[in-house]
Amino acid sequence: MLDLENELKVAHEFWDFLGGEGTYNDLLDIFERVGIELRPEIDEYFTKFNHK
């Protein structure tokens, strides 16, 4: 149904198509840095779901 080469873009192809070459890697770096910075807050949030 889809022309996979021309109509479907995911991950690297999608983000670089939207934002230019290197956008996907930039996003991965940003998510990693924010995740590290907010780790304590994220862990605290998820403790309410941890029913051991």
C-alpha distance matrix in Angstrom:
0.0 3.8 6.8 8.8 12.0 12.0 10.0 10.8 14.5 16.5 20.3 22.1 19.5 19.0 22.7 23.9 21.5 23.0 26.6 27.2 28.0 29.5 28.3 26.6 29.8 31.9 30.1 30.6 34.2 34.7 33.3 35.5 38.6 38.1 37.5 40.8 42.7 41.6 41.7 44.9 43.5 40.2 42.3 44.6 41.9 40.3 43.7 43.7 40.8 42.5 44.4 46.0
3.8 0.0 3.7 5.5 8.6 8.4 6.3 7.2 11.0 13.4 17.2 18.7 15.9 15.4 19.2 20.2 17.8 19.5 23.0 23.5 24.2 25.9 24.7 23.1 26.4 28.5 26.8 27.5 31.1 31.6 30.4 32.7 35.7 35.4 35.0 38.2 40.0 39.2 39.5 42.8 41.5 38.3 40.4 42.9 40.3 38.9 42.4 42.6 39.8 41.6 43.7 45.3
6.8 3.7 0.0 3.8 5.6 5.6 5.4 7.1 10.4 13.4 17.0 17.8 14.6 14.9 18.6 18.9 16.5 18.7 22.0 21.9 22.5 24.4 23.8 22.4 25.5 27.7 26.6 27.2 30.7 31.5 30.7 32.8 35.7 35.8 35.6 38.5 40.5 40.0 40.3 43.8 42.7 39.6 41.8 44.4 42.0 40.7 44.2 44.6 42.0 43.5 45.8 47.3
8.8 5.5 3.8 0.0 3.8 5.6 5.5 5.1 7.8 10.3 13.7 14.5 11.7 12.4 16.1 16.5 14.7 17.1 20.2 20.0 20.1 21.7 21.2 19.4 22.3 24.8 23.6 24.0 27.4 28.5 27.6 29.5 32.5 32.7 32.4 35.3 37.4 37.0 37.1 40.7 39.8 36.6 38.7 41.5 39.2 37.8 41.3 42.0 39.3 40.7 43.1 44.4
12.0 8.6 5.6 3.8 0.0 3.8 6.2 6.6 8.1 11.1 14.0 13.8 10.6 12.0 15.5 15.0 13.1 16.2 18.9 18.1 17.9 19.9 19.9 18.6 21.3 23.9 23.3 23.8 26.9 28.2 27.8 29.6 32.4 33.0 32.9 35.6 37.6 37.6 37.9 41.6 40.8 37.9 40.0 42.9 40.8 39.6 43.1 44.0 41.5 42.8 45.3 46.6
12.0 8.4 5.6 5.6 3.8 0.0 3.8 6.1 7.9 11.6 14.6 14.5 10.8 11.4 14.8 14.4 11.7 14.3 17.4 16.9 17.5 19.8 19.4 18.7 21.8 23.8 23.1 24.2 27.3 28.1 28.0 30.2 32.7 33.0 33.3 36.1 37.8 37.7 38.4 42.0 41.0 38.2 40.6 43.3 41.0 40.1 43.7 44.4 42.1 43.7 46.3 47.8
10.0 6.3 5.4 5.5 6.2 3.8 0.0 3.8 6.7 10.2 13.7 14.5 11.1 10.5 14.1 14.6 11.8 13.6 17.1 17.4 18.5 20.5 19.4 18.4 21.9 23.6 22.4 23.6 26.9 27.3 26.8 29.2 31.8 31.7 31.9 34.9 36.5 36.1 36.8 40.2 39.0 36.1 38.6 41.1 38.7 37.8 41.4 41.9 39.5 41.3 43.8 45.6
10.8 7.2 7.1 5.1 6.6 6.1 3.8 0.0 3.8 6.7 10.4 11.7 9.0 8.2 12.0 13.1 11.1 12.9 16.1 16.7 17.4 18.8 17.6 16.0 19.3 21.3 19.8 20.6 24.1 24.6 23.7 26.1 28.9 28.7 28.7 31.7 33.5 33.0 33.5 36.9 35.8 32.8 35.2 37.8 35.4 34.3 38.0 38.5 36.1 37.8 40.3 41.9
14.5 11.0 10.4 7.8 8.1 7.9 6.7 3.8 0.0 3.8 7.1 8.1 5.4 4.7 8.5 9.6 8.2 10.2 13.0 13.6 14.1 15.1 13.9 12.2 15.6 17.5 16.2 17.0 20.4 21.0 20.4 22.7 25.4 25.5 25.5 28.5 30.3 30.0 30.6 34.1 33.1 30.3 32.7 35.4 33.2 32.3 35.9 36.8 34.5 36.1 38.9 40.4
16.5 13.4 13.4 10.3 11.1 11.6 10.2 6.7 3.8 0.0 3.8 6.3 5.6 4.8 7.6 9.7 9.7 11.0 13.3 14.1 14.2 14.3 12.8 10.3 13.5 15.6 13.8 14.1 17.7 18.4 17.3 19.5 22.4 22.5 22.2 25.1 27.1 26.7 27.1 30.6 29.8 26.8 29.1 31.9 29.9 28.8 32.4 33.4 31.1 32.5 35.4 36.8
20.3 17.2 17.0 13.7 14.0 14.6 13.7 10.4 7.1 3.8 0.0 3.8 5.7 5.4 6.3 8.5 9.9 10.9 12.1 13.0 12.6 11.8 10.3 7.1 10.0 12.3 10.5 10.4 14.0 15.0 14.0 15.9 18.8 19.2 19.0 21.7 23.8 23.7 24.0 27.6 27.1 24.2 26.5 29.4 27.7 26.7 30.2 31.5 29.5 30.7 33.8 35.1
22.1 18.7 17.8 14.5 13.8 14.5 14.5 11.7 8.1 6.3 3.8 0.0 3.8 5.5 5.6 6.0 8.3 10.1 10.6 10.4 9.2 8.6 8.1 5.3 7.8 10.6 10.0 10.1 13.2 14.7 14.6 16.1 18.8 19.7 20.0 22.3 24.3 24.8 25.3 29.0 28.7 26.2 28.4 31.5 30.0 29.2 32.7 34.3 32.4 33.4 36.6 37.8
19.5 15.9 14.6 11.7 10.6 10.8 11.1 9.0 5.4 5.6 5.7 3.8 0.0 3.8 5.8 5.4 5.9 8.6 10.1 9.7 9.2 10.1 9.6 8.0 11.0 13.3 12.8 13.6 16.6 17.8 17.9 19.7 22.2 22.9 23.3 25.8 27.6 28.0 28.7 32.4 31.8 29.3 31.7 34.6 32.9 32.2 35.7 37.0 35.1 36.3 39.4 40.7
19.0 15.4 14.9 12.4 12.0 11.4 10.5 8.2 4.7 4.8 5.4 5.5 3.8 0.0 3.8 5.6 5.1 6.3 8.7 9.7 10.5 11.2 9.4 8.1 11.8 13.2 11.9 13.4 16.5 16.9 16.7 19.2 21.5 21.7 22.2 25.1 26.5 26.5 27.5 31.1 30.1 27.6 30.2 32.9 30.9 30.4 34.0 35.1 33.2 34.8 37.9 39.5
22.7 19.2 18.6 16.1 15.5 14.8 14.1 12.0 8.5 7.6 6.3 5.6 5.8 3.8 0.0 3.8 5.3 5.1 5.9 7.5 8.5 8.4 5.9 5.2 9.0 9.7 8.6 10.6 13.4 13.5 13.9 16.5 18.4 18.6 19.6 22.3 23.6 23.8 25.1 28.6 27.7 25.5 28.4 30.9 29.2 29.0 32.6 33.8 32.3 33.9 37.2 38.9
23.9 20.2 18.9 16.5 15.0 14.4 14.6 13.1 9.6 9.7 8.5 6.0 5.4 5.6 3.8 0.0 3.8 5.4 5.2 4.6 5.0 6.2 5.1 5.8 8.8 9.8 10.1 12.1 14.2 15.0 16.0 18.2 19.8 20.6 21.9 24.2 25.4 26.2 27.5 31.1 30.4 28.4 31.2 33.8 32.3 32.2 35.7 37.2 35.7 37.1 40.5 41.9
21.5 17.8 16.5 14.7 13.1 11.7 11.8 11.1 8.2 9.7 9.9 8.3 5.9 5.1 5.3 3.8 0.0 3.8 5.8 5.7 7.5 9.7 8.5 9.3 12.6 13.4 13.3 15.5 17.8 18.1 19.0 21.4 23.1 23.5 24.8 27.3 28.5 28.9 30.3 33.9 32.9 30.8 33.7 36.2 34.4 34.2 37.9 39.0 37.5 39.1 42.3 44.0
23.0 19.5 18.7 17.1 16.2 14.3 13.6 12.9 10.2 11.0 10.9 10.1 8.6 6.3 5.1 5.4 3.8 0.0 3.8 6.0 9.0 10.5 8.1 9.5 12.9 12.7 12.1 14.9 17.1 16.6 17.6 20.5 21.8 21.7 23.3 26.0 26.7 27.0 28.7 32.1 30.8 28.9 32.1 34.3 32.3 32.6 36.2 37.2 35.9 37.8 41.1 43.0
26.6 23.0 22.0 20.2 18.9 17.4 17.1 16.1 13.0 13.3 12.1 10.6 10.1 8.7 5.9 5.2 5.8 3.8 0.0 3.8 6.9 8.0 5.5 8.2 11.0 10.1 10.2 13.4 14.9 14.4 16.1 18.8 19.6 19.9 21.9 24.2 24.7 25.4 27.4 30.7 29.7 28.1 31.3 33.5 31.9 32.3 35.9 37.1 36.1 37.8 41.3 43.1
27.2 23.5 21.9 20.0 18.1 16.9 17.4 16.7 13.6 14.1 13.0 10.4 9.7 9.7 7.5 4.6 5.7 6.0 3.8 0.0 3.8 6.3 5.8 8.7 10.8 10.6 11.8 14.5 15.6 16.0 17.9 20.1 21.0 21.9 23.8 25.8 26.5 27.6 29.4 32.9 32.2 30.6 33.5 36.0 34.6 34.9 38.4 39.8 38.7 40.2 43.7 45.3
28.0 24.2 22.5 20.1 17.9 17.5 18.5 17.4 14.1 14.2 12.6 9.2 9.2 10.5 8.5 5.0 7.5 9.0 6.9 3.8 0.0 3.8 5.7 7.8 9.0 9.7 11.7 13.5 14.5 15.7 17.7 19.2 20.3 21.8 23.4 25.0 26.2 27.6 29.0 32.6 32.4 30.7 33.4 36.1 35.0 35.0 38.4 40.2 39.0 40.1 43.6 44.9
29.5 25.9 24.4 21.7 19.9 19.8 20.5 18.8 15.1 14.3 11.8 8.6 10.1 11.2 8.4 6.2 9.7 10.5 8.0 6.3 3.8 0.0 3.8 5.6 5.5 6.2 8.7 10.2 10.8 12.4 14.5 15.6 16.7 18.5 20.0 21.4 22.8 24.3 25.6 29.2 29.2 27.6 30.1 32.9 32.1 32.1 35.4 37.3 36.2 37.2 40.8 41.9
28.3 24.7 23.8 21.2 19.9 19.4 19.4 17.6 13.9 12.8 10.3 8.1 9.6 9.4 5.9 5.1 8.5 8.1 5.5 5.8 5.7 3.8 0.0 3.8 5.5 5.0 6.2 8.7 9.9 10.4 12.3 14.2 15.3 16.4 18.1 20.0 21.0 22.2 23.7 27.3 26.8 25.2 28.0 30.6 29.4 29.7 33.0 34.7 33.7 35.0 38.5 40.0
26.6 23.1 22.4 19.4 18.6 18.7 18.4 16.0 12.2 10.3 7.1 5.3 8.0 8.1 5.2 5.8 9.3 9.5 8.2 8.7 7.8 5.6 3.8 0.0 3.8 5.4 5.2 6.4 8.8 9.9 10.7 12.5 14.4 15.5 16.4 18.6 20.2 21.0 22.0 25.7 25.4 23.3 25.9 28.8 27.6 27.4 30.8 32.5 31.2 32.3 35.8 37.0
29.8 26.4 25.5 22.3 21.3 21.8 21.9 19.3 15.6 13.5 10.0 7.8 11.0 11.8 9.0 8.8 12.6 12.9 11.0 10.8 9.0 5.5 5.5 3.8 0.0 3.8 5.4 5.1 6.2 8.6 10.0 10.6 12.4 14.3 15.2 16.7 18.5 19.9 20.7 24.5 24.7 22.8 25.1 28.1 27.5 27.3 30.4 32.5 31.4 32.1 35.7 36.7
31.9 28.5 27.7 24.8 23.9 23.8 23.6 21.3 17.5 15.6 12.3 10.6 13.3 13.2 9.7 9.8 13.4 12.7 10.1 10.6 9.7 6.2 5.0 5.4 3.8 0.0 3.8 5.5 5.1 6.2 8.7 9.9 10.7 12.3 14.1 15.5 16.6 18.2 19.6 23.2 23.1 21.8 24.4 27.1 26.4 26.7 29.9 31.9 31.2 32.1 35.8 37.0
30.1 26.8 26.6 23.6 23.3 23.1 22.4 19.8 16.2 13.8 10.5 10.0 12.8 11.9 8.6 10.1 13.3 12.1 10.2 11.8 11.7 8.7 6.2 5.2 5.4 3.8 0.0 3.8 5.4 5.0 6.1 8.5 9.9 10.5 12.0 14.2 15.3 16.2 17.6 21.2 20.7 19.0 21.8 24.5 23.4 23.7 27.0 28.8 28.0 29.1 32.8 34.2
30.6 27.5 27.2 24.0 23.8 24.2 23.6 20.6 17.0 14.1 10.4 10.1 13.6 13.4 10.6 12.1 15.5 14.9 13.4 14.5 13.5 10.2 8.7 6.4 5.1 5.5 3.8 0.0 3.8 5.5 5.2 6.2 8.7 10.0 10.4 12.3 14.3 15.3 15.9 19.7 19.8 17.8 20.1 23.1 22.4 22.2 25.3 27.5 26.4 27.2 30.8 31.9
34.2 31.1 30.7 27.4 26.9 27.3 26.9 24.1 20.4 17.7 14.0 13.2 16.6 16.5 13.4 14.2 17.8 17.1 14.9 15.6 14.5 10.8 9.9 8.8 6.2 5.1 5.4 3.8 0.0 3.8 5.5 5.1 6.2 8.6 9.8 10.7 12.4 14.2 15.1 18.7 19.2 17.9 20.1 23.0 22.8 23.0 25.8 28.2 27.6 28.2 31.9 32.9
34.7 31.6 31.5 28.5 28.2 28.1 27.3 24.6 21.0 18.4 15.0 14.7 17.8 16.9 13.5 15.0 18.1 16.6 14.4 16.0 15.7 12.4 10.4 9.9 8.6 6.2 5.0 5.5 3.8 0.0 3.8 5.4 5.2 6.1 8.4 9.9 10.6 12.0 13.8 17.2 17.0 16.0 18.8 21.2 20.8 21.5 24.4 26.6 26.3 27.2 31.0 32.3
33.3 30.4 30.7 27.6 27.8 28.0 26.8 23.7 20.4 17.3 14.0 14.6 17.9 16.7 13.9 16.0 19.0 17.6 16.1 17.9 17.7 14.5 12.3 10.7 10.0 8.7 6.1 5.2 5.5 3.8 0.0 3.8 5.6 5.2 5.9 8.5 9.9 10.3 11.5 15.1 14.8 13.1 15.8 18.5 17.8 18.1 21.2 23.3 22.7 23.7 27.4 28.8
35.5 32.7 32.8 29.5 29.6 30.2 29.2 26.1 22.7 19.5 15.9 16.1 19.7 19.2 16.5 18.2 21.4 20.5 18.8 20.1 19.2 15.6 14.2 12.5 10.6 9.9 8.5 6.2 5.1 5.4 3.8 0.0 3.8 5.5 5.1 6.2 8.6 9.9 10.2 13.9 14.6 13.1 15.0 18.1 18.1 18.2 20.8 23.4 22.9 23.3 27.1 28.0
38.6 35.7 35.7 32.5 32.4 32.7 31.8 28.9 25.4 22.4 18.8 18.8 22.2 21.5 18.4 19.8 23.1 21.8 19.6 21.0 20.3 16.7 15.3 14.4 12.4 10.7 9.9 8.7 6.2 5.2 5.6 3.8 0.0 3.8 5.4 5.2 6.2 8.6 9.9 13.1 13.9 13.3 15.5 18.0 18.4 19.2 21.6 24.2 24.3 24.7 28.5 29.6
38.1 35.4 35.8 32.7 33.0 33.0 31.7 28.7 25.5 22.5 19.2 19.7 22.9 21.7 18.6 20.6 23.5 21.7 19.9 21.9 21.8 18.5 16.4 15.5 14.3 12.3 10.5 10.0 8.6 6.1 5.2 5.5 3.8 0.0 3.8 5.4 5.0 6.0 8.2 11.3 11.1 10.6 13.4 15.5 15.5 16.7 19.3 21.5 21.8 22.7 26.5 27.9
37.5 35.0 35.6 32.4 32.9 33.3 31.9 28.7 25.5 22.2 19.0 20.0 23.3 22.2 19.6 21.9 24.8 23.3 21.9 23.8 23.4 20.0 18.1 16.4 15.2 14.1 12.0 10.4 9.8 8.4 5.9 5.1 5.4 3.8 0.0 3.8 5.5 5.2 5.6 9.3 9.6 8.2 10.5 13.2 13.3 13.8 16.4 18.9 18.9 19.4 23.3 24.5
40.8 38.2 38.5 35.3 35.6 36.1 34.9 31.7 28.5 25.1 21.7 22.3 25.8 25.1 22.3 24.2 27.3 26.0 24.2 25.8 25.0 21.4 20.0 18.6 16.7 15.5 14.2 12.3 10.7 9.9 8.5 6.2 5.2 5.4 3.8 0.0 3.8 5.6 5.2 8.5 10.1 9.7 11.0 13.7 14.8 15.3 17.2 20.2 20.5 20.5 24.3 25.1
42.7 40.0 40.5 37.4 37.6 37.8 36.5 33.5 30.3 27.1 23.8 24.3 27.6 26.5 23.6 25.4 28.5 26.7 24.7 26.5 26.2 22.8 21.0 20.2 18.5 16.6 15.3 14.3 12.4 10.6 9.9 8.6 6.2 5.0 5.5 3.8 0.0 3.8 5.7 7.8 8.8 9.6 11.5 13.3 14.4 15.9 17.7 20.3 21.3 21.6 25.4 26.5
41.6 39.2 40.0 37.0 37.6 37.7 36.1 33.0 30.0 26.7 23.7 24.8 28.0 26.5 23.8 26.2 28.9 27.0 25.4 27.6 27.6 24.3 22.2 21.0 19.9 18.2 16.2 15.3 14.2 12.0 10.3 9.9 8.6 6.0 5.2 5.6 3.8 0.0 3.8 5.6 5.4 6.1 8.6 10.0 10.7 12.5 14.5 16.8 17.9 18.6 22.3 23.8
41.7 39.5 40.3 37.1 37.9 38.4 36.8 33.5 30.6 27.1 24.0 25.3 28.7 27.5 25.1 27.5 30.3 28.7 27.4 29.4 29.0 25.6 23.7 22.0 20.7 19.6 17.6 15.9 15.1 13.8 11.5 10.2 9.9 8.2 5.6 5.2 5.7 3.8 0.0 3.8 5.5 5.0 6.0 8.5 9.8 10.6 12.2 15.2 15.9 16.0 19.7 20.8
44.9 42.8 43.8 40.7 41.6 42.0 40.2 36.9 34.1 30.6 27.6 29.0 32.4 31.1 28.6 31.1 33.9 32.1 30.7 32.9 32.6 29.2 27.3 25.7 24.5 23.2 21.2 19.7 18.7 17.2 15.1 13.9 13.1 11.3 9.3 8.5 7.8 5.6 3.8 0.0 3.8 5.5 5.1 6.1 8.6 10.1 10.7 13.6 15.2 15.1 18.6 19.7
43.5 41.5 42.7 39.8 40.8 41.0 39.0 35.8 33.1 29.8 27.1 28.7 31.8 30.1 27.7 30.4 32.9 30.8 29.7 32.2 32.4 29.2 26.8 25.4 24.7 23.1 20.7 19.8 19.2 17.0 14.8 14.6 13.9 11.1 9.6 10.1 8.8 5.4 5.5 3.8 0.0 3.8 5.5 5.1 6.2 8.8 10.1 12.2 13.9 14.8 18.3 20.1
40.2 38.3 39.6 36.6 37.9 38.2 36.1 32.8 30.3 26.8 24.2 26.2 29.3 27.6 25.5 28.4 30.8 28.9 28.1 30.6 30.7 27.6 25.2 23.3 22.8 21.8 19.0 17.8 17.9 16.0 13.1 13.1 13.3 10.6 8.2 9.7 9.6 6.1 5.0 5.5 3.8 0.0 3.8 5.4 5.1 6.4 8.8 11.0 11.7 12.7 16.4 18.2
42.3 40.4 41.8 38.7 40.0 40.6 38.6 35.2 32.7 29.1 26.5 28.4 31.7 30.2 28.4 31.2 33.7 32.1 31.3 33.5 33.4 30.1 28.0 25.9 25.1 24.4 21.8 20.1 20.1 18.8 15.8 15.0 15.5 13.4 10.5 11.0 11.5 8.6 6.0 5.1 5.5 3.8 0.0 3.8 5.4 5.3 6.3 9.4 10.3 10.2 13.9 15.2
44.6 42.9 44.4 41.5 42.9 43.3 41.1 37.8 35.4 31.9 29.4 31.5 34.6 32.9 30.9 33.8 36.2 34.3 33.5 36.0 36.1 32.9 30.6 28.8 28.1 27.1 24.5 23.1 23.0 21.2 18.5 18.1 18.0 15.5 13.2 13.7 13.3 10.0 8.5 6.1 5.1 5.4 3.8 0.0 3.8 5.5 5.3 7.7 9.9 10.3 13.5 15.3
41.9 40.3 42.0 39.2 40.8 41.0 38.7 35.4 33.2 29.9 27.7 30.0 32.9 30.9 29.2 32.3 34.4 32.3 31.9 34.6 35.0 32.1 29.4 27.6 27.5 26.4 23.4 22.4 22.8 20.8 17.8 18.1 18.4 15.5 13.3 14.8 14.4 10.7 9.8 8.6 6.2 5.1 5.4 3.8 0.0 3.8 5.6 6.4 8.1 9.9 13.1 15.6
40.3 38.9 40.7 37.8 39.6 40.1 37.8 34.3 32.3 28.8 26.7 29.2 32.2 30.4 29.0 32.2 34.2 32.6 32.3 34.9 35.0 32.1 29.7 27.4 27.3 26.7 23.7 22.2 23.0 21.5 18.1 18.2 19.2 16.7 13.8 15.3 15.9 12.5 10.6 10.1 8.8 6.4 5.3 5.5 3.8 0.0 3.8 5.3 5.4 6.7 10.3 12.6
43.7 42.4 44.2 41.3 43.1 43.7 41.4 38.0 35.9 32.4 30.2 32.7 35.7 34.0 32.6 35.7 37.9 36.2 35.9 38.4 38.4 35.4 33.0 30.8 30.4 29.9 27.0 25.3 25.8 24.4 21.2 20.8 21.6 19.3 16.4 17.2 17.7 14.5 12.2 10.7 10.1 8.8 6.3 5.3 5.6 3.8 0.0 3.8 5.3 5.1 8.2 10.2
43.7 42.6 44.6 42.0 44.0 44.4 41.9 38.5 36.8 33.4 31.5 34.3 37.0 35.1 33.8 37.2 39.0 37.2 37.1 39.8 40.2 37.3 34.7 32.5 32.5 31.9 28.8 27.5 28.2 26.6 23.3 23.4 24.2 21.5 18.9 20.2 20.3 16.8 15.2 13.6 12.2 11.0 9.4 7.7 6.4 5.3 3.8 0.0 3.8 5.6 7.6 10.7
40.8 39.8 42.0 39.3 41.5 42.1 39.5 36.1 34.5 31.1 29.5 32.4 35.1 33.2 32.3 35.7 37.5 35.9 36.1 38.7 39.0 36.2 33.7 31.2 31.4 31.2 28.0 26.4 27.6 26.3 22.7 22.9 24.3 21.8 18.9 20.5 21.3 17.9 15.9 15.2 13.9 11.7 10.3 9.9 8.1 5.4 5.3 3.8 0.0 3.8 6.0 9.3
42.5 41.6 43.5 40.7 42.8 43.7 41.3 37.8 36.1 32.5 30.7 33.4 36.3 34.8 33.9 37.1 39.1 37.8 37.8 40.2 40.1 37.2 35.0 32.3 32.1 32.1 29.1 27.2 28.2 27.2 23.7 23.3 24.7 22.7 19.4 20.5 21.6 18.6 16.0 15.1 14.8 12.7 10.2 10.3 9.9 6.7 5.1 5.6 3.8 0.0 3.8 6.0
44.4 43.7 45.8 43.1 45.3 46.3 43.8 40.3 38.9 35.4 33.8 36.6 39.4 37.9 37.2 40.5 42.3 41.1 41.3 43.7 43.6 40.8 38.5 35.8 35.7 35.8 32.8 30.8 31.9 31.0 27.4 27.1 28.5 26.5 23.3 24.3 25.4 22.3 19.7 18.6 18.3 16.4 13.9 13.5 13.1 10.3 8.2 7.6 6.0 3.8 0.0 3.8
46.0 45.3 47.3 44.4 46.6 47.8 45.6 41.9 40.4 36.8 35.1 37.8 40.7 39.5 38.9 41.9 44.0 43.0 43.1 45.3 44.9 41.9 40.0 37.0 36.7 37.0 34.2 31.9 32.9 32.3 28.8 28.0 29.6 27.9 24.5 25.1 26.5 23.8 20.8 19.7 20.1 18.2 15.2 15.3 15.6 12.6 10.2 10.7 9.3 6.0 3.8 0.0
